[in-house]
């Protein structure tokens, strides 16, 4: 197989963890006789510094010509701490999602036995957790009309959804549930928000065609508590943009480290794969970031975009073997740990 992968390292720890994932993909290509071509592009704060645009046209063209996209992270304190900045790294991420039609973010949450004690939750709560969140990615308040009044003393963010936007991600969630434990939990705020009532209407209508799949309706505040009290109750969670953004970050602590969770953003065109940990600028350049989520994102890329299931399993098994042997970064073991590059080398050695 000969495939082109666009690599967007981005900001903060993005370049470090992405480099590990690229090395792992190269090792897989060598082992399984594939050819992967990697081409880098700018996005985020580094793109603003270089071009003034957080998502330059050259990066868009690179993504459109690629078979898959491997993404690091975006964000920098000089923009995070300046609320008046007219151009922000996150605008590049939103523009990329819009331009590439990436309407669904898929985040699996499952635990590794060896990390059960690294979670702030009790072992008996986190063991056996295995669910996936389907977050709508191009609608809601993140993409709606927003602005300030002329005197700058009031602000607004408009949350808007269409029936079609809800239907297309609902289809993905139910398709996944049919292959899993046949349960979908719709998370909304239908007691307050009109958009949530539309979500319920659309999802309930769709669910009526799948009597073998259980549909659970849950308010977002209740879901936030249930994720901590009993995360094993969930199979497939379906939700809108902002709720999904918050809940998936909350769910990340279940695994014991934010550096363990991969994600995929899919649509009608090319798909994008990224760790969910963000740019973590405080760790940038220190060789301490956990690269495992980036490697697991690469495994998801192989399985989802290229249909290379055996190759994806090889990457996942290598990550698990690395964990089982105690070759981990400081976020998992504060007293006995390796650096980002060294953990990456161990993963490659187990492929």
C-alpha positions as CSV (number, residue, x, y, z in Angstrom):
1,X,0.0,0.0,0.0
2,X,1.2,3.5,-0.9
3,X,-0.4,6.3,1.0
4,X,0.3,10.0,1.6
5,X,-0.1,11.3,5.2
6,X,-0.3,15.0,5.9
7,X,1.5,15.7,9.2
8,X,0.4,18.9,11.1
9,X,2.6,18.9,14.3
10,X,1.2,22.3,15.5
11,X,2.2,23.9,18.8
12,X,3.5,23.0,22.2
13,X,4.2,19.3,22.6
14,X,2.5,18.6,19.3
15,X,5.8,18.3,17.3
16,X,7.3,16.0,19.9
17,X,4.5,13.5,20.2
18,X,3.8,13.6,16.4
19,X,7.4,12.8,15.7
20,X,7.0,9.6,17.8
21,X,3.8,8.7,15.9
22,X,5.5,9.2,12.6
23,X,8.4,7.0,13.6
24,X,5.9,4.3,14.7
25,X,4.1,4.5,11.4
26,X,7.4,4.2,9.5
27,X,8.2,1.1,11.5
28,X,4.8,-0.4,10.7
29,X,5.4,0.4,7.0
30,X,8.8,-1.3,7.1
31,X,7.4,-4.4,8.9
32,X,4.3,-4.8,6.6
33,X,5.9,-3.7,3.3
34,X,3.9,-0.5,2.9
35,X,5.0,2.9,1.7
36,X,3.9,5.9,3.7
37,X,4.9,9.4,2.5
38,X,4.8,12.1,5.1
39,X,4.5,15.8,4.3
40,X,4.3,18.5,7.0
41,X,2.2,21.6,7.1
42,X,1.7,24.6,9.5
43,X,-1.3,25.1,11.7
44,X,-2.1,27.1,14.9
45,X,0.2,29.6,16.6
46,X,3.3,28.5,14.5
47,X,1.3,29.2,11.4
48,X,0.2,32.7,12.7
49,X,3.9,33.5,13.4
50,X,5.0,32.4,10.0
51,X,2.1,33.6,7.8
52,X,-0.4,35.5,9.8
53,X,-3.0,32.8,9.2
54,X,-3.7,29.9,11.6
55,X,-4.7,27.7,8.7
56,X,-2.8,28.7,5.6
57,X,-4.0,27.9,2.1
58,X,-1.0,25.7,1.6
59,X,-2.0,23.6,4.6
60,X,-5.5,23.2,3.3
61,X,-4.2,22.1,-0.1
62,X,-1.9,19.6,1.6
63,X,-4.7,18.1,3.6
64,X,-7.0,17.9,0.6
65,X,-4.3,16.0,-1.3
66,X,-3.6,13.5,1.5
67,X,-5.1,10.1,2.3
68,X,-5.2,10.9,6.0
69,X,-4.1,13.6,8.4
70,X,-2.0,13.2,11.6
71,X,-2.4,16.2,13.8
72,X,-0.5,17.2,17.0
73,X,-2.0,20.1,18.9
74,X,-2.5,23.9,18.7
75,X,-2.4,26.7,21.3
76,X,0.1,29.1,22.8
77,X,0.0,31.2,26.0
78,X,0.7,34.4,24.2
79,X,-2.7,34.0,22.5
80,X,-4.5,32.2,25.4
81,X,-3.6,35.0,27.8
82,X,-4.6,37.8,25.4
83,X,-8.4,38.1,25.1
84,X,-8.0,40.9,22.5
85,X,-5.9,39.0,20.0
86,X,-7.7,39.3,16.7
87,X,-6.2,36.1,15.3
88,X,-6.1,33.0,17.5
89,X,-4.6,29.5,16.9
90,X,-8.0,27.9,17.7
91,X,-9.5,29.7,14.7
92,X,-7.2,27.5,12.5
93,X,-8.7,24.4,14.0
94,X,-12.2,25.5,13.4
95,X,-11.4,26.6,9.9
96,X,-9.8,23.2,9.2
97,X,-12.8,21.3,10.5
98,X,-15.1,23.5,8.3
99,X,-13.0,23.3,5.1
100,X,-12.5,19.6,5.4
101,X,-16.1,18.8,6.4
102,X,-15.0,17.1,9.6
103,X,-18.4,16.9,11.3
104,X,-17.8,14.1,13.8
105,X,-15.2,13.7,16.5
106,X,-14.9,10.1,17.8
107,X,-13.2,9.6,21.1
108,X,-12.8,6.1,22.6
109,X,-12.3,5.8,26.3
110,X,-11.0,2.6,27.7
111,X,-8.7,1.6,30.5
112,X,-5.4,-0.4,30.5
113,X,-5.3,-2.7,33.5
114,X,-1.7,-1.6,34.4
115,X,-2.9,2.0,34.7
116,X,-6.0,1.4,36.8
117,X,-4.2,2.7,39.9
118,X,-3.0,5.8,38.1
119,X,-6.6,7.1,37.8
120,X,-7.8,9.4,40.5
121,X,-10.9,7.2,40.6
122,X,-11.0,3.9,42.5
123,X,-9.9,0.8,40.7
124,X,-13.3,-0.8,41.0
125,X,-14.8,2.1,39.2
126,X,-12.4,2.4,36.3
127,X,-11.7,-1.3,35.5
128,X,-13.5,-2.5,32.4
129,X,-14.5,1.0,31.2
130,X,-15.1,0.9,27.5
131,X,-17.2,3.5,25.8
132,X,-16.9,5.9,22.8
133,X,-18.1,9.5,22.5
134,X,-19.5,10.8,19.2
135,X,-19.2,14.6,19.4
136,X,-20.7,16.8,16.7
137,X,-17.9,19.0,15.5
138,X,-19.1,21.8,13.1
139,X,-22.2,23.2,14.6
140,X,-23.4,24.7,17.9
141,X,-22.1,27.7,19.7
142,X,-18.5,27.2,18.5
143,X,-19.6,27.9,14.9
144,X,-22.7,30.1,15.4
145,X,-22.8,33.9,15.1
146,X,-20.8,35.6,17.9
147,X,-19.8,39.1,18.8
148,X,-19.8,42.1,21.1
149,X,-22.0,45.1,21.4
150,X,-20.7,48.5,20.3
151,X,-19.8,49.5,23.8
152,X,-18.1,46.0,24.3
153,X,-20.1,45.5,27.5
154,X,-22.2,42.5,26.3
155,X,-21.4,39.5,24.2
156,X,-23.2,36.7,22.5
157,X,-22.5,33.2,21.1
158,X,-25.3,31.7,19.1
159,X,-26.0,27.9,19.3
160,X,-27.6,26.7,16.1
161,X,-28.2,23.2,14.7
162,X,-30.0,21.8,11.7
163,X,-31.8,18.5,11.3
164,X,-29.2,17.3,8.8
165,X,-26.3,18.1,11.0
166,X,-27.8,16.0,13.8
167,X,-28.9,13.2,11.5
168,X,-25.5,12.5,10.0
169,X,-23.7,12.0,13.3
170,X,-26.6,10.1,14.7
171,X,-26.2,7.6,11.9
172,X,-22.5,7.1,12.8
173,X,-23.3,6.7,16.5
174,X,-26.0,4.0,15.9
175,X,-23.8,2.2,13.4
176,X,-21.0,2.0,16.0
177,X,-23.5,0.9,18.7
178,X,-24.8,-1.9,16.5
179,X,-21.2,-3.4,16.5
180,X,-20.7,-2.9,20.3
181,X,-23.1,-3.3,23.2
182,X,-26.2,-1.8,21.4
183,X,-26.7,1.2,23.6
184,X,-26.7,4.9,22.7
185,X,-26.8,7.7,25.4
186,X,-27.9,11.0,24.0
187,X,-26.5,13.8,26.2
188,X,-28.3,17.2,26.0
189,X,-30.0,20.0,28.0
190,X,-33.5,19.6,26.5
191,X,-35.1,21.0,29.7
192,X,-33.6,24.4,28.8
193,X,-32.3,24.6,25.2
194,X,-34.3,24.5,22.1
195,X,-31.4,23.0,20.1
196,X,-31.4,20.1,22.6
197,X,-35.1,19.6,22.0
198,X,-34.4,19.3,18.2
199,X,-31.6,16.8,19.0
200,X,-34.0,14.7,21.0
201,X,-36.6,14.8,18.2
202,X,-34.2,13.8,15.5
203,X,-32.5,11.1,17.5
204,X,-35.7,9.5,18.8
205,X,-37.1,9.4,15.2
206,X,-33.9,7.7,14.0
207,X,-33.8,5.3,16.9
208,X,-37.3,4.1,16.1
209,X,-35.8,2.2,13.2
210,X,-33.4,0.3,15.4
211,X,-35.5,-1.5,18.1
212,X,-32.5,-3.7,19.1
213,X,-30.5,-0.6,20.2
214,X,-31.3,1.0,23.5
215,X,-31.6,4.8,23.5
216,X,-31.0,6.5,26.8
217,X,-31.7,10.3,27.2
218,X,-29.6,12.1,29.7
219,X,-29.1,15.8,30.7
220,X,-25.5,16.9,30.5
221,X,-25.2,17.7,34.2
222,X,-26.3,14.2,35.1
223,X,-24.0,12.8,32.5
224,X,-21.0,14.7,34.0
225,X,-21.8,13.0,37.4
226,X,-22.4,9.5,35.9
227,X,-19.0,9.6,34.1
228,X,-17.4,9.7,37.5
229,X,-19.8,7.6,39.5
230,X,-20.3,4.7,37.1
231,X,-18.5,5.1,33.7
232,X,-19.1,1.5,32.9
233,X,-22.8,2.2,32.3
234,X,-21.9,3.9,29.0
235,X,-21.4,2.3,25.6
236,X,-21.9,5.0,22.9
237,X,-22.4,8.7,24.0
238,X,-23.8,11.0,21.4
239,X,-23.8,14.8,22.0
240,X,-23.4,18.3,20.6
241,X,-20.2,20.2,20.1
242,X,-19.6,22.0,23.4
243,X,-21.0,19.3,25.7
244,X,-18.8,16.8,23.9
245,X,-15.8,19.0,24.3
246,X,-16.2,19.2,28.1
247,X,-17.3,15.6,28.7
248,X,-14.5,14.0,26.8
249,X,-11.9,16.0,28.7
250,X,-13.6,14.9,31.9
251,X,-13.6,11.3,30.8
252,X,-9.9,11.5,30.1
253,X,-9.1,11.3,33.8
254,X,-10.7,7.8,33.9
255,X,-7.7,6.4,32.0
256,X,-5.1,7.7,34.4
257,X,-3.6,10.1,32.0
258,X,-4.7,12.7,29.4
259,X,-1.8,11.4,27.3
260,X,-3.5,8.0,26.7
261,X,-6.6,9.1,24.6
262,X,-6.7,9.2,20.8
263,X,-9.4,10.7,18.7
264,X,-10.6,10.8,15.1
265,X,-12.4,13.5,13.3
266,X,-14.3,12.3,10.2
267,X,-16.5,13.6,7.5
268,X,-17.2,13.1,3.9
269,X,-13.6,13.6,2.8
270,X,-10.2,13.0,4.4
271,X,-10.1,12.1,8.1
272,X,-7.9,13.7,10.8
273,X,-6.4,11.8,13.8
274,X,-5.1,13.5,17.0
275,X,-4.4,13.0,20.7
276,X,-6.8,14.9,22.8
277,X,-4.3,16.3,25.3
278,X,-3.8,19.7,23.7
279,X,-0.6,21.7,23.3
280,X,0.5,21.6,27.0
281,X,3.0,24.5,26.4
282,X,4.5,24.1,29.9
283,X,6.0,20.8,28.8
284,X,7.1,21.8,25.3
285,X,10.7,21.0,24.4
286,X,11.3,19.2,27.7
287,X,11.0,15.6,26.4
288,X,8.4,14.7,29.1
289,X,5.2,14.6,27.1
290,X,3.3,11.2,26.9
291,X,3.4,10.2,23.2
292,X,1.0,7.2,23.6
293,X,-2.2,9.0,22.6
294,X,-0.5,10.2,19.4
295,X,0.6,6.6,18.6
296,X,-2.8,5.3,19.4
297,X,-4.2,8.0,17.0
298,X,-1.9,6.6,14.4
299,X,-3.3,3.1,15.0
300,X,-6.8,4.5,14.5
301,X,-5.6,6.1,11.3
302,X,-4.4,2.8,10.0
303,X,-7.6,1.0,10.9
304,X,-10.1,3.6,9.8
305,X,-8.7,5.4,6.8
306,X,-6.5,2.6,5.3
307,X,-8.4,-0.5,6.6
308,X,-5.1,-1.9,7.9
309,X,-6.5,-3.8,10.9
310,X,-3.5,-6.0,11.6
311,X,-1.1,-3.1,11.3
312,X,-3.3,-1.1,13.7
313,X,-3.3,-4.0,16.2
314,X,0.4,-4.2,16.0
315,X,0.7,-0.5,17.1
316,X,-1.8,-1.0,19.9
317,X,-0.1,-4.1,21.1
318,X,3.2,-2.3,21.1
319,X,1.8,0.5,23.3
320,X,0.3,-2.0,25.7
321,X,3.6,-4.0,25.9
322,X,5.5,-0.7,26.6
323,X,3.1,0.0,29.4
324,X,3.3,-3.5,30.9
325,X,7.1,-3.2,31.0
326,X,6.9,0.1,32.9
327,X,8.4,2.2,30.1
328,X,6.3,5.3,30.7
329,X,6.5,9.1,31.0
330,X,6.4,11.2,34.1
331,X,2.6,11.7,34.0
332,X,2.1,8.0,34.7
333,X,5.0,7.3,37.0
334,X,6.5,10.4,38.7
335,X,9.5,8.6,40.2
336,X,10.6,6.0,37.5
337,X,10.1,7.3,34.0
338,X,11.5,7.8,30.5
339,X,11.4,10.7,28.2
340,X,9.1,11.2,25.2
341,X,11.7,10.0,22.6
342,X,12.8,7.1,24.7
343,X,9.2,5.8,25.2
344,X,8.8,6.2,21.5
345,X,11.8,4.1,20.9
346,X,10.4,1.4,23.2
347,X,7.1,1.4,21.3
348,X,8.9,1.0,18.0
349,X,11.0,-1.9,19.4
350,X,7.8,-3.8,20.3
351,X,6.1,-3.4,16.9
